[in-house]
Every structure is written in C-alpha cells, then in structure tokens.
Amino acid sequence: MMESDISLHLPSGSSASSGSLRAKEARDLDDFAQAVLAGFAQRPRSIPCRFFYDARGSELFEEITKLEEYYPTRAETALLEAHRAEIAALVGPGRILVEFGSGSSRKTSLLLGALGKVPAYVPIDIAADSLKEAAEWLSGQHEGLTILPFIADFTTTRALPPVATRKKRLGFFSGSTIGNLTHEEAASFLANAARLLGKGSTFLVGVDLKKPVSILLPAYNDGCGVTASFNLNLLVRINRELGGNFDLSRFAHDAVWNDEAGRVEMYLVSLANQAVHAVGRAFDFSKGERIHTENSHKYTVAEFQTLARASGWLPVKAWTGPDRLFSLHLLRQG
Ligand code: AVJ
C-alpha cells in the first residue's frame, strides 16, 4: 500500500509548539484547574464541556453514539450516505478539506469517498492523540491521501498552515458540535471559520434539529446510564487530576430541555449537603445544588440559516431526511 503523507502542524507562536510533552501536560492540567476554580466560583456552578474528553470520556462518548436513544450520529451518517454524491457535485473538485474538531474522523471517510481525490485533508483538533489515531486510520482507508493534522483550538485559530491555503477549501464541522456553543459563540465561530476558509470556500455543517422532548431527552438520559457515566466522569477526572474527593454516589446525572434557550442542558446534582475538596480547596454543596456541565443547542433549518447569513455565509442547500431528526447544511461565501 502507498504511504500517506502525515506530518503534524502547529499554529505558529502557539505554546504547544515549544517545550516537552510533560510541559504540555502541565499546561493542560493548569487549564483544567483554572476552569474548575472559575466554574465553582459562579452560581450556578459549572464545568466547561470540553473537559469531558479525556481518554475515558472519549471512550464513553463513542459508546453514547451507539445507543438506541442517541439518534444524532446515526441520523447524520445516514444523511451523508444519502446525499454525499450531490454534496460533492455542488462543492466541485479539487478542494482542500478542512475539518473542525475532527475527533475520530469516521464520517470524514464517507465524505472523502464521494469527493474523489482531494489535494489535502487538514483535521483540526486540540487532542493530539486522537488526531494521530484518526490520521492513521484514515490513511489506511484512503490510499495516497495527504493528511496535514493541525493541533489547535478551532474556536480561536486565526490562520491555517500555509500549505493548506494553496487551493480553495471545503470546511466540515460535523456531529452538531456547534450545539455546544451559545448563539453568540456559534456566530463568532462561523465568522472566524469564514475568515479562515477564505473567499470562495464552502462549508458543510451538521446541526441537530429541534424536535419533541420525548425524543430529545432520552438521547441525553439513556436507559443504560452511559450518559450518566459520561457526565460523572468529570468528577472522576477532578478526583484523579486535581486531588478531589468527590463521592460519585452522592451526585446524580440530569438532563433537561430549556425551551426558552432552545437547548438540552446537562447537570450533576448534589444528592446531599456535603463538603468536597479539590484543587487544594473546600467546596460546600447543598442538597439539590446543580453543576451545569453542558449545553446542546437545537435549531430549526431556518434558525440555523439565519445564524449562518449573519456570520458571512450563504445557504446553498440543507438536507434533513424524512425523519427530520438532523440537518446537514451546505454554505458558501459570497
Ligand atoms: C458531541 C456535543 C454533539 O451534544 O449531543 C452527547 C455531546 N453530550 N451526550 C451532544 C453529548 C451528551 C454531543 N456533542
């Protein structure tokens, strides 16, 4: 088999481009400690959802995607399978594929299959390990594919590596990860992506749709308790990495629909009045007190198109499938 070209790119001037792996781990730990201290100082208390994805958390998320109740991954994959030829035709040939928060890159393989030969694939992710794993898996699937993994936070990245700017680009942002952002954050992400991808680019975005609570809530509160374990893993992580002593049996997972904000919210609920130690401090939790751990915003097709238009994009086409569970949006820059 032909060797694929995989080389790791770091944003110039990024802290990750200098220093040892141990120094990087220390910075990550610091980032987590600071986020927990800041989040616990607020009311309601909160922990940013990006900390879900340590090794165990990523494994639990993979399990979530296979649950009967969790429809988004299956629905998005079905839409890609059904419409990828039309998407490829609308996008046109010869585009560099740039993926935001690439994760395991499984859905990317479907898209690459339809696009034919692309000049390069640039996955952007903050997790160096999953980038490397995904690049290795993809290079086995697509012979001769040039992969330029880019370690960066896709919400703040200001520039692509120069090699990724030689041809026009197609952006890909799947899994409804955009749902984790507030509307303002989503608008500024889309505007930043417009700058990053540049004039004449196109953007394929997967967005979860608004639907009855009877379908939405079980997806975030499954019968097997996998989502509960995923949520509680944040406390396991604090115990391990930040010297915490959270008693997991005294916190419970909860997911609610916030109609006004149009989002599912996940919480960890304290089941008793209790004092917990972490990051060298003591925190009091009262019975029933909630730690906010995730927002998952849902959109109608029209709502998302309005947001895209306000952020420098023109809707080309949206696909939803007969079940209207999920939407794929193709956008272009004017
Ligand atoms: C990966 C952010 C799209 O919001 O549905 C799954 C994460 N949280 N179950 C989502 C998640 C709980 C997921 N995203």
Boltz pocket constraint, residues with backbone or C-beta under 6 A from the ligand:
constraints:
  - pocket:
      binder: B
      contacts: [[A, 64], [A, 72], [A, 175], [A, 176], [A, 177], [A, 179], [A, 180], [A, 219], [A, 220], [A, 227], [A, 294], [A, 295], [A, 296]]
      max_distance: 6.0
